[in-house]
Amino acid sequence: MNEGKKVLGDERRELIIKWLSVNDSPLTGGELAKRTNVSRQVIVQDISILKARKHPIIATAQGYMLVKTNFTPKVSRIIACKHSPEETKEELFILVDHGVTVKQVMVEHAIYGEITASLMLSTRHDVEAFCHNVEKTKATLLSELTDGVHLHVIEADSNDQLNQAIQALDHKGFILND
């Protein structure tokens, strides 16, 4: 950390890449700002610069992550779901309890077309933090824009994990069927 010392430009961006590369969990803009003694807005600008320089950074609901390129291949699928806002935590718990990562949520908006948000939820802790942030900020879930209908991009180590998670969601009535 750099207590009290403001870290400037390129040095700060190098530190951000270093910290993101050694962390498996997301780092918030606030945490990065605190570490470098700058405002969160400066960090947002730094992230934009780093993305423009082709660093594979994604912004999730929990913070920033560096996409690691040396990883074990995973299987992914897009699923269509429908449920009430109050059932969101239950839906997400079912997925992560089956070893599934909820990478994205997408809705088809009448005016804006497809709206996609990165979630990157892999554990119950991630889900709890996401739901807490929704409640704390009084944010509207994307699925509320479409009467509960939404898509998720989900990922796991195997097709069996995905199939079991989808079956559990279907059992609860969360999978959108014809």
WOLINCOR-V896624 format. One line per field, one symbol per residue. ss: DSSP state (2 for helix, 1 for strand, 0 for the rest). psi: psi as a letter, one per 30 degrees, with the letter a starting at -180 (. if undefined). burial: + if it has 16 or more other ideal C-beta (glycine too) atoms within 10 Angstrom, else -. Layout:
# WOLINCOR-V896624
ss: ???
psi: ???
burial: ???
This chain:
# WOLINCOR-V896624
ss: 0000000022222222222222000010222222220002222222222222000011110011110000000011111111002222222222222000111111111000111111111002222222222222200002222200111111110022222222222220001000
psi: lijfkkklceeeeeeeeeeeffkfllkleeeeeefghlleeeeeeeeeeeefggkikkklffakkkjkfilkklkllkkklkllefgeeeeeeeeffggkkjelkkljkeefbkkkkkehkfleeeeeeeeeeeeefhlkkefffhhfkllkjlklfleeeeeeeeeeeeefgfkjl.
burial: ------+----++-++--++-----++-+-+++-++-+---++--++--+----+-++++++++++------------+-+++---+++-++++++-++++++++++----------+++++---++-+++--+------+++-++-+-+++++++----++-+++-++----+++--
